Amino acid sequence: MFDAIVIGSGMSGGMAAKELCERGLKVLLLERGRKVEHGADYTDGLMPWELPNANMIPEDEAQRDYFIQRECYAVNEATKQWWVKDSEHRYTTPEGKPFSWVRGYHLGGRSIMWGRQSYRLSDIDFEANAKDKHGTDWPIRYADIAPWYSHVEKFIGVAGDRDGLPQLPDGEFIPAFELNDAEKQFKASIEAKFPGRKVISGRTANLSEAQPHHLELGRNSCQNRSICERGCSFGANHTSLSSSLPAAEVTGNLTTITDAIVHSLVQDPVTKKITAVRVVDAKTRQGKTYEAKIVFLCASTIGTAQILLNSRSEENPRGLANRSDQVGRNLVDHVYGLLTVAMFPGPKDSYYHGRRPTGIYIPRFRNVTEPGEDFVRGFGYQGMIFRMSSKPMPNMPGFGPGLKEKARKIGPWMLVLTSFGEMLPSPDNRVTLSETQNDQWGIPLVHISCAHGENDLKIARQAQADAKAMAQAAGAMVVGQSSEPGTPGLGIHEMGTARMGRDPNSSVLNGWNQAHDVPNLFITDGAAMASSGCQNPSLTYMALSARAADHAAKLLKESVL
C-alpha cells in the first residue's frame, strides 16, 4: 500500500506529487495517457523547413481527428502529438449547445501546452460570491492561500513586476520581460487617458533568469523563441515534466504508472474512506486496483467529475462525495474568444529582439476602479504589439532578388487584445454521464451541457467596447473585432465541478480541498474552484495543491487519516 495516490500528472497533480514526496510520503502517480520524456519527445528543435505542410495539419486529418482540438490556437503539425484525437475520445453535448473540450492525455498533461500566464486571485475574487450572491462562499480568503502562492512562485519561477494592484496581488517574481517600445507607448497613453487602468508586463512562468534551484533541476533561462507549446528542451517554462516531477523523483518516493485510466474510486461504507482506486489499462483494457491511505484527485475539471460520478454504489447512488448534488455542476470557463486587432502608430525606427513568451496584460478595472453598470464581476486583457513582416505568403507571386528584397522590409505595428471575462457559476451548467454509451474502456461517456448566461454576455459586450475605446484612444485604427465570445471550453480554463464551500449541503470540498463526505479524498484541480475570477487559474490550482498536500501529510502523520 502507498501512502498517497495522485490521479493525474498535470499542473495540479504534478505539484501535489512533488509536495507529498518531499514530506516523505510514498506516492503512486497514475496518468491515463502515455509516457513521454522531457526533451527527447519535444519538437522545439525542428526548423520551419523540417515541418511538413508549413506546420499545418492536413485538412482531411484535422477534420477527421482534431475537429474540436483544432479550434485551439496552439494545435498544429508540430504540436498535434499533445492533443487528443477527437475521433478516439468522444463526449456528447445537447443539440445546439456546443462545448469545446480541449485536452491532452500524456504524462505532464496540459502543463506542457499551457499559456504560462500566472496571476494570483485577490480578496476581491474570494469574496465575490458572498457579496453578490452568485455561487457559494469560498471557505478561504486571500490570506489563507497567499503563503502558498509564494511557495509555488519561488519554485516554478514567475517573471513579473511588482505593480501594487489590489485586484492583482504581487508575487515572488524574477525579472519581468520588458515591454517593447510600441507597448511602452501604448502603456503611457492608456494610463494617462484612463487613470484607473494599468498596462503591465504579462506575468509568466518562463525563466527570464534561471535561479540556482532551477539549474539544479536542469532548467535554463528562456531563449525567447515563443514556441513553448512544442515542449521546451531548455526547461525554461514550468511544466510537470521540467520541474514538479523531477523534484518528486529526486526524493526516491515517487512511483509513476502511465496508460492507467482511472475508472472509479471505492469507498468503505463504514469509515467513509476510499479503500481502492480502480484502473483500466489503456492498452490491454485489463482492470487493476491500487490502495493508499489518501487520494489526490487531479484528473482535470471534467475528468474529475467523471470519476466521481462513475464511483456510484448502493451508498452513493449519485456518485462519490455527492451528498450536495453539486458534483458535475457549476461548470465555468472564462468568457473567451473576444479579439480586437488594430494598426498601431508605433515608432517607425524601432524593433525588438526575439519573441518574448509573454506580452502585455491589462488587469480588471470594471467593478474595481470603474463601475460595471449592468453586470457583476469583470474581465482582463492579454495582448501584444508586434511588427508585421513583409515576408510573402506561399501563394503570393514573385521570385528572385525582388522577392528577397521585399521579405527584408518591416511592416506596420499591430495591436492585439484578447479579453478574459469571468463566467458566473450556474448549477445548470454541468457534467453528467451517459446512461447508454461507454467509451472503449467501458467508462460512461461524458455529457457536457454549458452555455453563457446573460451576465457573461454583458461582460463580453463591455470588454469589446472597452478594447476598441482603448485602441482608438492610443491612436490605433481598429481593423477587426470578434462579434461574440467563443464556444465555452475554448478558454481551456474549465473549473467548478466539485466546488469548495463552507456548507456540505451546497459544496463538495472544505477549505482544505478535502471532500466533506470522504475524509481521505482531496481534489485540487480546477474542479475545486468556487468561482473563476478573470485571471488565468493554473497558479491557483498549484497553490491549492501545495496547501492541501501539506495539510494531508500533517493529518497522516497525526494518524487522523
C-alpha positions as CSV (number, residue, x, y, z in Angstrom):
1,M,0.0,0.0,0.0
2,F,1.1,3.5,-0.8
3,D,0.8,6.5,1.5
4,A,-0.8,8.5,-1.3
5,I,-2.2,8.1,-4.8
6,V,-2.3,11.1,-7.1
7,I,-4.6,10.8,-10.1
8,G,-3.4,13.0,-13.0
9,S,0.1,14.3,-13.7
10,G,-0.7,17.8,-15.0
11,M,-0.5,21.2,-13.3
12,S,-2.1,20.2,-10.0
13,G,-1.2,16.5,-9.9
14,G,2.4,17.2,-10.6
15,M,2.6,19.8,-7.8
16,A,0.6,17.5,-5.4
17,A,3.0,14.6,-6.1
18,K,6.1,16.8,-5.5
19,E,4.8,18.2,-2.2
20,L,3.7,14.8,-0.9
21,C,7.0,13.2,-1.9
22,E,9.0,16.0,-0.2
23,R,7.2,15.3,3.0
24,G,8.3,11.7,3.0
25,L,5.2,10.0,1.7
26,K,5.4,7.1,-0.7
27,V,3.4,8.3,-3.7
28,L,1.8,6.5,-6.7
29,L,1.1,8.8,-9.6
30,L,-1.5,7.5,-12.1
31,E,-1.6,9.1,-15.6
32,R,-4.2,7.9,-18.1
33,G,-2.0,8.9,-21.1
34,R,1.2,7.7,-22.5
35,K,4.7,8.2,-21.1
36,V,6.8,11.0,-22.6
37,E,10.3,12.1,-21.9
38,H,11.3,15.6,-21.2
39,G,13.3,16.9,-24.1
40,A,13.5,13.7,-26.1
41,D,9.9,13.8,-27.2
42,Y,9.7,17.5,-27.9
43,T,9.6,19.2,-31.3
44,D,11.1,22.5,-30.3
45,G,14.3,21.7,-32.1
46,L,12.7,21.4,-35.6
47,M,13.3,24.2,-38.1
48,P,10.4,25.6,-40.1
49,W,11.6,23.8,-43.2
50,E,11.6,20.5,-41.4
51,L,7.8,20.7,-40.6
52,P,5.5,19.4,-43.4
53,N,2.6,21.4,-44.8
54,A,4.0,24.7,-43.5
55,N,3.3,23.4,-40.0
56,M,-0.4,23.0,-40.7
57,I,-2.3,19.7,-40.2
58,P,-3.7,18.5,-43.5
59,E,-7.4,19.4,-43.7
60,D,-8.7,15.8,-44.1
61,E,-6.7,14.7,-41.0
62,A,-7.8,17.8,-39.0
63,Q,-11.4,17.2,-39.9
64,R,-11.3,13.5,-39.1
65,D,-9.2,13.5,-35.9
66,Y,-8.9,17.1,-34.5
67,F,-12.3,18.6,-35.3
68,I,-12.5,20.1,-31.8
69,Q,-8.8,20.4,-30.8
70,R,-8.1,22.4,-34.0
71,E,-10.1,25.3,-32.5
72,C,-7.2,25.9,-30.1
73,Y,-4.6,28.3,-31.4
74,A,-1.7,26.0,-30.3
75,V,-2.7,23.0,-32.4
76,N,-0.5,22.4,-35.4
77,E,1.7,19.8,-37.1
78,A,4.5,20.4,-34.5
79,T,2.2,20.1,-31.5
80,K,-0.6,17.7,-32.6
81,Q,1.1,14.9,-30.6
82,W,0.0,16.7,-27.4
83,W,-3.7,16.8,-28.2
84,V,-6.2,14.0,-28.1
85,K,-7.7,12.7,-31.3
86,D,-11.4,13.7,-31.1
87,S,-12.2,10.6,-33.2
88,E,-10.9,8.4,-30.3
89,H,-12.1,10.4,-27.3
90,R,-15.8,11.1,-27.6
91,Y,-18.2,13.1,-25.5
92,T,-21.7,14.4,-26.1
93,T,-23.4,17.8,-25.8
94,P,-27.0,18.9,-26.3
95,E,-28.2,19.8,-29.7
96,G,-27.2,23.4,-30.5
97,K,-25.2,23.8,-27.3
98,P,-21.6,23.0,-28.1
99,F,-18.7,22.8,-25.6
100,S,-15.1,22.6,-26.8
101,W,-13.2,20.3,-24.5
102,V,-9.6,20.9,-25.4
103,R,-7.3,18.3,-23.7
104,G,-4.1,16.2,-23.9
105,Y,-3.6,12.7,-22.5
106,H,0.1,12.1,-21.7
107,L,2.5,12.4,-18.8
108,G,2.5,16.0,-17.8
109,G,-0.9,16.7,-19.3
110,R,-1.7,20.2,-20.4
111,S,1.2,21.6,-18.3
112,I,3.2,21.1,-21.5
113,M,1.0,23.2,-23.6
114,W,-0.4,25.9,-21.2
115,G,-0.1,29.6,-21.9
116,R,2.0,30.1,-18.7
117,Q,0.2,33.3,-17.6
118,S,0.5,33.2,-13.8
119,Y,-1.7,35.5,-11.7
120,R,-3.0,35.4,-8.2
121,L,-6.6,35.8,-7.3
122,S,-7.3,38.5,-4.7
123,D,-9.8,39.0,-1.9
124,I,-12.0,40.7,-4.5
125,D,-12.3,37.3,-6.1
126,F,-12.5,35.2,-3.0
127,E,-15.3,37.5,-1.5
128,A,-17.3,37.9,-4.7
129,N,-19.7,35.0,-4.3
130,A,-20.6,36.1,-0.7
131,K,-21.1,39.7,-1.8
132,D,-23.2,39.4,-4.9
133,K,-24.8,36.0,-4.0
134,H,-23.7,34.2,-7.2
135,G,-22.3,30.8,-6.2
136,T,-21.3,29.5,-2.8
137,D,-19.0,31.4,-0.5
138,W,-15.3,30.4,-0.7
139,P,-14.2,28.8,2.6
140,I,-10.9,30.6,2.3
141,R,-9.6,34.1,1.7
142,Y,-6.5,35.5,0.1
143,A,-4.6,35.4,3.4
144,D,-5.1,31.6,3.6
145,I,-3.5,31.0,0.2
146,A,-1.0,33.8,-0.1
147,P,1.9,31.9,1.5
148,W,1.3,29.0,-0.9
149,Y,1.2,31.3,-3.9
150,S,4.7,32.5,-2.8
151,H,5.8,28.9,-2.2
152,V,4.8,27.9,-5.7
153,E,6.1,31.0,-7.5
154,K,9.6,30.6,-5.9
155,F,9.7,27.0,-7.2
156,I,8.3,27.4,-10.7
157,G,9.8,30.9,-11.5
158,V,7.3,33.6,-12.4
159,A,8.6,36.6,-14.4
160,G,6.8,39.8,-13.5
161,D,6.9,43.3,-12.0
162,R,5.5,44.4,-8.6
163,D,2.7,46.6,-9.7
164,G,0.9,47.3,-6.4
165,L,-2.6,46.5,-7.6
166,P,-5.2,45.3,-5.1
167,Q,-7.1,43.3,-7.7
168,L,-3.9,41.5,-8.8
169,P,-1.6,40.9,-5.8
170,D,2.1,41.0,-6.3
171,G,4.1,37.8,-6.0
172,E,7.6,36.4,-5.7
173,F,8.9,37.4,-9.0
174,I,12.1,37.0,-11.1
175,P,12.7,40.0,-13.5
176,A,9.8,40.7,-15.9
177,F,10.1,40.5,-19.7
178,E,10.5,44.1,-20.8
179,L,7.8,45.7,-23.0
180,N,8.9,46.7,-26.5
181,D,8.9,50.4,-27.5
182,A,5.4,50.3,-29.0
183,E,4.0,48.6,-25.9
184,K,5.6,51.3,-23.7
185,Q,4.0,53.9,-25.9
186,F,0.6,52.2,-25.6
187,K,1.0,51.9,-21.8
188,A,1.8,55.6,-21.4
189,S,-1.2,56.6,-23.5
190,I,-3.7,54.3,-21.8
191,E,-2.6,55.1,-18.2
192,A,-2.7,58.8,-19.0
193,K,-6.2,58.7,-20.5
194,F,-7.7,56.1,-18.3
195,P,-6.3,56.7,-14.8
196,G,-7.9,53.5,-13.3
197,R,-6.4,51.2,-15.9
198,K,-2.9,49.7,-16.0
199,V,-0.8,48.1,-18.7
200,I,1.8,45.7,-17.3
201,S,4.1,43.0,-18.5
202,G,2.3,39.7,-18.6
203,R,3.4,37.6,-15.6
204,T,4.6,34.3,-17.0
205,A,6.1,31.1,-15.7
206,N,9.1,31.4,-18.0
207,L,12.6,31.8,-16.6
208,S,13.8,35.3,-17.6
209,E,16.7,34.4,-15.4
210,A,17.2,30.9,-14.1
211,Q,17.8,30.7,-10.4
212,P,20.2,28.2,-8.7
213,H,17.4,25.8,-7.7
214,H,16.1,25.9,-11.3
215,L,19.6,25.0,-12.7
216,E,19.8,22.1,-10.2
217,L,16.7,20.6,-11.9
218,G,18.3,21.1,-15.4
219,R,16.2,24.2,-16.2
220,N,17.8,27.1,-18.0
221,S,16.8,30.7,-19.0
222,C,14.3,31.4,-21.7
223,Q,15.6,31.7,-25.2
224,N,12.8,33.9,-26.4
225,R,11.6,31.6,-29.1
226,S,7.9,31.6,-28.2
227,I,7.3,28.0,-29.3
228,C,6.7,26.8,-25.7
229,E,3.7,24.6,-26.6
230,R,6.0,22.2,-28.5
231,G,7.8,21.4,-25.2
232,C,10.8,23.3,-24.1
233,S,14.1,21.3,-24.1
234,F,15.7,24.1,-22.1
235,G,13.2,23.6,-19.3
236,A,12.7,27.4,-19.4
237,N,9.0,27.2,-18.8
238,H,7.4,25.4,-15.9
239,T,5.8,22.0,-16.6
240,S,5.3,18.9,-14.6
241,L,8.0,17.3,-16.8
242,S,10.5,20.0,-16.4
243,S,10.2,20.7,-12.7
244,S,7.5,19.2,-10.5
245,L,8.0,15.5,-11.3
246,P,11.8,15.7,-11.4
247,A,11.7,17.3,-8.0
248,A,9.4,14.5,-6.8
249,E,11.7,11.8,-8.3
250,V,14.8,13.2,-6.5
251,T,13.2,12.2,-3.2
252,G,13.0,8.5,-4.2
253,N,9.4,8.4,-3.1
254,L,7.6,8.6,-6.5
255,T,6.2,5.7,-8.5
256,T,4.6,6.6,-11.8
257,I,2.3,4.4,-13.9
258,T,1.2,5.7,-17.3
259,D,-1.6,4.3,-19.5
260,A,-3.6,3.9,-16.3
261,I,-7.2,5.2,-16.8
262,V,-9.0,5.6,-13.5
263,H,-12.4,4.0,-13.7
264,S,-13.7,4.8,-10.2
265,L,-13.0,5.1,-6.5
266,V,-14.2,2.6,-3.9
267,Q,-15.4,3.9,-0.5
268,D,-15.8,1.9,2.7
269,P,-19.4,2.4,3.8
270,V,-18.4,2.4,7.5
271,T,-15.2,4.5,7.6
272,K,-16.3,6.6,4.6
273,K,-12.7,6.4,3.4
274,I,-11.5,5.4,-0.1
275,T,-10.1,1.9,0.1
276,A,-9.1,1.4,-3.6
277,V,-8.7,3.1,-6.9
278,R,-10.0,1.1,-9.9
279,V,-7.9,1.4,-13.0
280,V,-8.2,0.2,-16.6
281,D,-5.0,-0.3,-18.6
282,A,-5.3,1.9,-21.7
283,K,-3.6,-0.7,-23.9
284,T,-4.7,-4.1,-22.6
285,R,-8.0,-2.9,-21.1
286,Q,-7.4,-5.1,-18.1
287,G,-8.6,-3.9,-14.7
288,K,-6.4,-3.4,-11.6
289,T,-6.8,-1.8,-8.2
290,Y,-4.4,0.2,-6.1
291,E,-4.6,1.1,-2.4
292,A,-3.4,4.1,-0.4
293,K,-4.1,6.0,2.8
294,I,-5.0,9.2,0.9
295,V,-6.0,10.0,-2.6
296,F,-5.5,13.3,-4.5
297,L,-7.9,13.5,-7.5
298,C,-6.4,15.9,-10.1
299,A,-7.8,14.5,-13.3
300,S,-8.9,17.9,-14.6
301,T,-12.2,19.6,-14.0
302,I,-14.3,17.4,-16.3
303,G,-12.2,14.2,-15.8
304,T,-12.5,14.5,-12.0
305,A,-16.3,14.9,-12.2
306,Q,-16.5,11.9,-14.5
307,I,-14.6,9.7,-12.0
308,L,-16.7,10.9,-9.0
309,L,-20.0,10.3,-10.9
310,N,-18.8,6.9,-12.0
311,S,-18.0,5.9,-8.5
312,R,-21.6,5.0,-7.8
313,S,-22.5,2.5,-5.2
314,E,-25.5,1.4,-3.1
315,E,-24.5,4.0,-0.5
316,N,-23.7,6.6,-3.1
317,P,-26.3,6.3,-5.9
318,R,-25.4,9.8,-7.3
319,G,-21.7,9.2,-7.2
320,L,-19.0,9.7,-4.7
321,A,-18.8,12.8,-2.4
322,N,-22.1,14.0,-3.9
323,R,-24.4,14.4,-0.9
324,S,-24.9,18.0,-2.1
325,D,-25.7,17.0,-5.6
326,Q,-23.1,19.5,-6.7
327,V,-20.6,17.1,-8.4
328,G,-20.6,18.0,-12.1
329,R,-22.5,21.2,-11.6
330,N,-21.3,24.9,-11.8
331,L,-19.0,24.3,-14.8
332,V,-17.5,27.5,-15.9
333,D,-14.8,28.6,-18.4
334,H,-13.6,32.1,-19.0
335,V,-15.6,34.2,-21.4
336,Y,-13.1,33.9,-24.2
337,G,-12.5,34.4,-27.9
338,L,-13.0,38.1,-27.9
339,L,-10.3,39.6,-30.1
340,T,-9.5,43.1,-31.1
341,V,-6.9,43.8,-33.8
342,A,-5.7,47.3,-34.7
343,M,-2.9,49.0,-36.7
344,F,-0.9,50.9,-34.1
345,P,1.2,54.1,-34.8
346,G,4.3,52.8,-33.0
347,P,7.8,54.2,-33.6
348,K,8.9,53.5,-37.2
349,D,12.6,53.3,-36.4
350,S,12.2,50.7,-33.6
351,Y,12.3,46.9,-33.5
352,Y,12.9,44.3,-30.8
353,H,15.0,41.1,-30.2
354,G,13.5,37.6,-30.3
355,R,9.9,36.6,-29.5
356,R,9.0,37.1,-25.9
357,P,7.0,34.3,-24.3
358,T,4.5,36.9,-22.9
359,G,3.1,40.2,-23.9
360,I,1.1,42.9,-22.1
361,Y,-1.7,42.4,-19.5
362,I,-4.4,44.9,-18.6
363,P,-5.8,43.8,-15.2
364,R,-9.5,44.0,-14.4
365,F,-10.8,47.5,-13.9
366,R,-14.6,47.2,-14.2
367,N,-16.2,46.9,-10.8
368,V,-12.8,47.8,-9.3
369,T,-11.8,51.3,-10.3
370,E,-14.6,51.8,-12.8
371,P,-18.3,50.6,-12.5
372,G,-19.8,47.8,-14.4
373,E,-23.2,49.4,-14.7
374,D,-25.3,46.4,-15.6
375,F,-23.2,43.4,-14.7
376,V,-21.2,41.9,-11.8
377,R,-17.5,40.7,-11.8
378,G,-15.3,41.8,-14.7
379,F,-12.6,41.0,-17.2
380,G,-8.9,41.5,-18.1
381,Y,-6.9,41.6,-21.3
382,Q,-3.9,39.8,-22.6
383,G,-2.3,41.2,-25.7
384,M,0.8,42.3,-27.6
385,I,2.1,44.8,-30.1
386,F,4.3,43.5,-32.8
387,R,5.7,44.5,-36.1
388,M,4.3,42.8,-39.2
389,S,6.8,41.3,-41.6
390,S,6.6,41.7,-45.3
391,K,7.6,38.1,-45.7
392,P,5.5,36.9,-48.7
393,M,2.8,34.3,-48.2
394,P,3.4,31.0,-50.1
395,N,0.6,31.8,-52.6
396,M,1.9,35.3,-53.5
397,P,3.6,35.7,-56.9
398,G,7.2,36.6,-57.3
399,F,10.7,35.1,-57.1
400,G,14.4,36.0,-57.1
401,P,16.0,39.2,-55.9
402,G,12.8,41.2,-55.9
403,L,11.1,38.7,-53.6
404,K,14.0,38.6,-51.2
405,E,14.2,42.4,-51.0
406,K,10.5,42.6,-50.2
407,A,11.0,40.0,-47.4
408,R,13.6,42.2,-45.7
409,K,11.2,45.1,-45.3
410,I,9.4,45.6,-41.9
411,G,5.7,46.2,-41.8
412,P,3.5,48.2,-39.5
413,W,2.9,47.8,-35.8
414,M,-0.2,45.7,-34.9
415,L,-2.0,45.7,-31.6
416,V,-3.9,42.6,-30.5
417,L,-6.0,42.5,-27.4
418,T,-7.9,39.4,-26.1
419,S,-10.2,39.6,-23.2
420,F,-10.8,37.0,-20.5
421,G,-14.1,37.6,-18.7
422,E,-15.4,35.9,-15.5
423,M,-18.3,33.4,-16.1
424,L,-20.8,33.1,-13.2
425,P,-21.3,29.6,-11.7
426,S,-24.7,28.1,-12.5
427,P,-25.9,24.6,-11.4
428,D,-27.5,24.1,-14.8
429,N,-24.0,24.2,-16.5
430,R,-23.0,20.7,-15.7
431,V,-21.3,17.4,-16.5
432,T,-23.3,14.2,-16.4
433,L,-22.6,10.6,-17.6
434,S,-24.4,8.8,-20.4
435,E,-26.7,6.0,-19.3
436,T,-26.3,4.2,-22.7
437,Q,-22.9,4.9,-24.2
438,N,-19.5,3.8,-23.0
439,D,-16.0,4.6,-24.3
440,Q,-13.7,1.8,-25.5
441,W,-12.6,1.2,-21.9
442,G,-16.1,0.6,-20.6
443,I,-16.5,4.0,-18.9
444,P,-19.7,6.0,-19.5
445,L,-19.3,8.9,-21.9
446,V,-19.2,12.4,-20.5
447,H,-22.2,14.6,-21.4
448,I,-21.5,18.4,-21.1
449,S,-24.2,21.0,-21.0
450,C,-22.9,24.5,-20.7
451,A,-23.8,27.9,-22.1
452,H,-23.1,31.6,-21.4
453,G,-25.6,33.4,-19.2
454,E,-26.8,37.0,-19.6
455,N,-24.2,38.4,-17.2
456,D,-21.5,36.6,-19.2
457,L,-22.7,38.1,-22.5
458,K,-22.9,41.6,-20.9
459,I,-19.2,41.2,-19.9
460,A,-18.4,40.2,-23.4
461,R,-20.0,43.3,-24.9
462,Q,-18.4,45.7,-22.4
463,A,-15.0,44.1,-22.9
464,Q,-15.2,44.6,-26.7
465,A,-16.4,48.2,-26.3
466,D,-13.5,49.0,-23.8
467,A,-10.9,47.3,-26.1
468,K,-12.0,49.4,-29.1
469,A,-12.0,52.6,-27.0
470,M,-8.5,51.9,-25.6
471,A,-7.1,51.1,-29.1
472,Q,-8.6,54.3,-30.6
473,A,-7.5,56.5,-27.6
474,A,-4.0,55.3,-28.2
475,G,-4.2,56.3,-31.8
476,A,-4.7,52.9,-33.3
477,M,-7.1,52.0,-36.2
478,V,-9.2,49.0,-35.4
479,V,-9.3,46.6,-38.3
480,G,-11.2,43.7,-36.7
481,Q,-13.2,42.6,-33.7
482,S,-14.9,39.4,-32.7
483,S,-18.7,39.9,-32.6
484,E,-19.4,37.3,-29.8
485,P,-17.5,35.1,-27.4
486,G,-16.2,31.7,-28.5
487,T,-17.8,28.4,-27.5
488,P,-17.5,27.6,-23.8
489,G,-14.4,25.5,-23.3
490,L,-12.2,27.3,-25.7
491,G,-10.6,29.3,-22.9
492,I,-9.3,26.0,-21.7
493,H,-9.9,27.2,-18.2
494,E,-12.8,24.9,-17.2
495,M,-13.5,24.9,-13.5
496,G,-16.0,24.3,-10.8
497,T,-17.5,20.8,-10.9
498,A,-16.6,19.8,-7.3
499,R,-16.5,23.2,-5.7
500,M,-15.2,24.3,-2.3
501,G,-17.6,25.7,0.2
502,R,-18.5,26.1,3.9
503,D,-21.7,24.1,3.8
504,P,-21.6,20.3,3.0
505,N,-25.1,20.6,1.7
506,S,-24.1,23.1,-1.1
507,S,-20.5,22.2,-1.8
508,V,-18.2,19.2,-2.3
509,L,-15.0,20.2,-0.6
510,N,-14.0,22.1,2.6
511,G,-11.4,24.8,3.0
512,W,-8.5,22.3,2.7
513,N,-9.7,20.8,-0.6
514,Q,-10.9,17.8,1.4
515,A,-14.2,16.1,0.5
516,H,-16.9,16.8,3.1
517,D,-18.1,13.2,2.7
518,V,-14.7,11.3,2.2
519,P,-12.0,12.3,4.7
520,N,-9.1,10.8,2.8
521,L,-10.0,12.3,-0.6
522,F,-8.5,15.7,-1.8
523,I,-9.4,17.4,-5.0
524,T,-7.1,20.3,-6.1
525,D,-7.6,20.7,-9.8
526,G,-10.0,23.2,-11.4
527,A,-13.0,21.2,-10.2
528,A,-12.4,22.7,-6.7
529,M,-12.9,26.3,-7.8
530,A,-15.9,28.1,-6.3
531,S,-15.6,30.9,-8.8
532,S,-13.1,31.7,-11.6
533,G,-12.1,35.3,-11.3
534,C,-10.9,36.6,-14.7
535,Q,-7.3,35.7,-14.1
536,N,-5.6,32.6,-15.6
537,P,-6.2,29.9,-12.9
538,S,-3.2,27.5,-13.1
539,L,-1.2,29.3,-10.4
540,T,-4.2,29.0,-8.0
541,Y,-4.5,25.3,-8.8
542,M,-0.9,24.8,-7.9
543,A,-1.1,26.8,-4.7
544,L,-4.2,24.9,-3.6
545,S,-2.4,21.6,-4.4
546,A,0.6,22.5,-2.3
547,R,-1.5,23.7,0.6
548,A,-3.7,20.6,0.6
549,A,-0.7,18.3,0.3
550,D,0.9,19.9,3.4
551,H,-2.4,19.6,5.3
552,A,-2.9,16.0,4.3
553,A,0.6,15.0,5.2
554,K,0.1,16.5,8.7
555,L,-3.1,14.6,9.1
556,L,-1.5,11.4,8.1
557,K,1.4,12.0,10.5
558,E,-1.0,12.7,13.3
559,S,-2.9,9.4,12.4
560,V,-6.1,11.4,11.8
561,L,-6.5,9.7,8.4
